Amino acid sequence: MSEHGLPAATAMSAAGPGRAPAGRANIDYVVITAATAGGGHRPNDDAIGVNGWVLTAEDVNPLDLTVPVVDHRAAVVSLTDGLAGAAGGDVAAAVAARRLTARQTQRSATAEAFREAFRQADELVHEASTDDLPGIGCSAAAVLIRADGRAFVGNVGDVRLYQILNGYIGRLTRDDRARTEEGPSGADRVVTRCLGGRLRIPVEVHFTEIPVLPGDRLLLCSDGLYDTVSDSEIEQALKAQRPGHAIAGLVKAAKSRGGGNITVVLLEPRGRSVRGPAPVLTPQPSPQPSPEPPPQPELASAEKTSFLKKLLRG
């Protein structure tokens, strides 16, 4: 367990390397590259949360955001995915994304506060249910990145978060879903835990804490990607191409193979390391608050302005 009550990150897949301690880091900002595509047969109910913003759209080419991380602030990013086959999934995903990524200062960005954000998101999704939209729910994964290089990760359902170290990919989240008797494909699997849902019981969320250094990469994705594109394909795309081209290519590949709603979010912490040894590959087993207003994501280019019309401010 970490000093903040979270288990140490040991769930990287066999393909993904761990890393020996590498000193402290100063994370100054996080570059985010995201793309999404609807599955065609139903609305795109994926939602991206960034520091209290909620981004939703049917189809979007890579969107570039820069989120500042300074001593009194943290960057929080989430991906939520409404339950397949259930009405109101888009509502659940937006409600959860807004709460999970609500502003966090460096002082308030603790493991306990991160856990509480998931608990409150679960309650808010339940409260958003109506007679017309009963039992709405969503899968969710979120990461909180502090200026000191500590990051908290949480997930429930089947949204994944990967970490890419030295070009190798490893998964930091656990899937909460089971295969039905109808077949082995992703379409024949059902989510076994979620935020909200028909049963009002305390949600069990997977949590971990990881160190993050400038140059690391984190990738959030919905099941529409990983059900059709393998981890090794994701790894190779990120090695061979620039972020925007890689993300666009992954979404296109998944869509061509029949993927449902597909969303991919790449996070790249930027800053500097402080008095630490160089990262070393080590195999691991699988498995004061500022009165200023909260920082908003900065658009990388004017052509993305139309996408901001989809933002919901909490």
N, C-alpha and C positions, 0 to 999 in steps of 0.2 A: 504494500500500500504506500502511496505517496504521503508526504507530510500533511496534505490537505484532505486526506480521506479517500482519494481516488486510487484505484489499482494502477500499478505501473503498467506502461504500455508494453505488452508482450504478445499481442495478437497479430503481429505482422505475419503475412502468409509465408510459406516456405520459400517462395520466389523473392521475397523482399528482405533486404538486409537490415539489421539493427545498426546502432551507432554507439560507440563509446562516448562518455561525457565529453563535451567539447567547449567547456567554459561558458561564459555568459554571452548573451546577445542583446543588442539594441535593435529592436524592430521599429523602423521609422514609418513605414507604410506598407500596405498590402495591395498588390496589383491583382485584379480579378478579371478573368476572361470567362464569359458565359455564353452559352447558346442553348436554344430549346426548339423542339419541333413537336407538333401535335401528331397523334397517331391516326387521325383521319376519321375513325369510327366514333370517337367521342371527344368532347372538349378537352383541351390541355389543362389538367388540374394540378400541374406542378407550379410551385411558387418559390422564388428565391428571396431570402431575407438578408438585408445588409444594413446593420446599424439602425434598425427601426423602419427602413423602407421595405416595401414589398413589391417585387417585380414579377409580373405575369404577362404572358403573351402566347399566341398560338404558335407562331414561327418567328424566330429571331436569329439573324446571323450573329457571329461573335460580337458581344458587347464588352467594351473595356471600361473598367472602373478603377479609380485609385482611392483607397480609403486610408486616411492618415492614422497612424498609431503613435501617440506621444505619451509622455510620462503619466498624464492624468486620464488617459483614455485607453480603451481597448477596441479592437475590431471584432465584431461578431457576425458570422455568416452562416446561413442555414439553407437547406433545401428540404422542402416538404412536398409530399405527393399524396393527393387525395385517394381514398380507397377506390380501387377499380370496381366498376359496376354499380356504384352507389351514387345517388344524386347528392349534390352538395359537397363533393370532394374539393372543388375549387374554393368554396367558402372556408372549409376546415383548414386547407393548406394556407390560405392567406392569413387567417386568424392566428394560427400557430406560428407562422413565420414572423409576424409582427411582434409577438410576445417574446419569442426565443431570442430575437436580435435587438431587443430594447437596449437603450444606451447603457453602457457599463463604463464606469471610471476605473482607473487602475486600482483604487482602494476597494471598490465594490466588486471588482472582477475576481471573485473567489470561487472555489469549487462548490461551496454551499449555495452561493447565489446562482450559479449555473444550474445546479440541480433544481433549485426553486423555480427557475424559469421554465423548466420542463413541466414541473408540477402545475404551475399556473397556466401554461399553455394547454395542458390537458383539461383543466377546469373550464377555460374559456371556450374551447372547442365544444365541450358538452353544453355549455350555456348557449352556444350559437345554434344548437339544434332547435327545430320548430316542428309543429304538426305536419307541415309540408316537407320538411327535411329532417326526419327523425334519425338519430344515431349517426350523425356525420362523423367522419374521422379521417386521419391521415398518418402516413409514415413521416418520420423526420430524422434528420441528422444535422448537427450544428457544431461549429468550432468557434471558440473564443481565443483570440490571440492577444497576449499582453505585450507591452513594450519591452519587458525583460526577457522575452523569448519563451515564456511558459504558455502552454496552450491546453485548454480543456476541450474534450471531445465527448459528445453524447449522441446516442441514437436509439430509436425505437422503430420497429417495422422493417422495411426493406430498402430504405435509402442508404447508400454506402458512402464512406469516406476512405480514400486511399492516401497514403503518403509515398512520395517518390523521393528516394535518397540515392544520390550518385547514379541516377538513371534507372534504378530498380524500384519496382512497385510492390507495396505491401498494404494489406487492408487493415484498418484500425477499428472497424465496426463489425457487429454481428448481425446477421439477418434473422429477423423474426418472421419466418414463414415456413409453411409445410407443403409438401407435395401431395396433391390429390391422387386418386386412383386412376384418373383419366389419362395420364401420360407424363413424360419427363420434362416437357417444355416449361418455360417460365410462365406461360399463360395458364398452366395447370397447377399453379402454386397459389396458396392463400396466405395472407398476412395473419399472424397469430397474436400480435401486439400492435397497438397504435395509440395515438393521442385522440381522445374522444372515443367514438364508437357507441354501440348499443348498450354495453355493460358499463355501469358507472362504478368502476373499481379502481383503486390506486394503480397508476401505470408503473410498470417496472422498466427502467431505462438503463441502458448500458453506458457506463462512464469510464473514461480513462484520462490521464494527463500525460502529455508528451513535451519534450523540449523541441523548440523550433528555431532554426538558424536561417539567416539570409541565404538564399540559394536553394532552400528546401522547396518542395512543391506539395500542395494538398489538393486532392481532386474529389469533389462531391458529384455523385451521379445517381439518377433514378434507375429503376430496374429496366426501363426501356433501353438503356445502354448495355448493361452487363449481361442481360439475358441473350443478347445477340452478338456482342463484341467481347472477346476474351481479354483477360488481364494482360496477357503478353502483347496483344494488339494495341491496347491502350499504352502500354509501356513503350513500344516501338514508335508509335505515332508521336509521343511527347519527346522522344529522343531525336527523331528525324526532322521535325517541323517546328516552325515558330508556333507559339501558343494559339494564336487565332486560327491559323490553318489547321493545326492539330485538332482543336475542338470542333471546328466546322466539319472536318473530315470524319471524325468519330460519329457525330450526329448523322451525317449523311450515310455512313456505312450502316449504322443501326437502323435507320429508316428504310434503306434498301432491302434489309433482311427481315422486314416485318415488325420492327420494334414498335411498341405503343408510344405513349408520350415519353419523350426523351429529353432530358436536361442534363447538361454537363457544366460544372463550375470549377475552374482552375484557380487556385490561390497561390500567389508567389510573394512571400514575405521579403521585404527589402530593408537593408540597414547595414549593420556591421557587427562582427563578432568581437569580443573583448577578452584578451589574454586567455585563450584556450587552445589546446592542441588541435591539429587538423582532424576532421572526422575520420574514423576508422571503421571499416566494415567488420561487423561481428555477426555471424549467423544467429538467428533466433527462431524458436519453434513457431509454427503456425498458430492458428486458431483462427491628498486633499482634493475634494471634488471641485472641479472647475465650474464657475457660474456661467461659463460660456454656453451657448446653445450647442446641441449635439452636432457633430460633424456630419456632413452629407456626402455621399459618394460623388466623385467628380467624373463627369463624362469625358472620355478620352477624345471624342470628336463630335462635331456638330451634327453629323448624320445620324447619331443615335438619339436625337432630341425626341423624335416621335415615340420612341420606346418609353420615355419617361412619362408619357401620358397614361401609361399603365401602372404607375407607381401609386400606392395607397399610403398616405402618411398616417402613422399611429398617433 
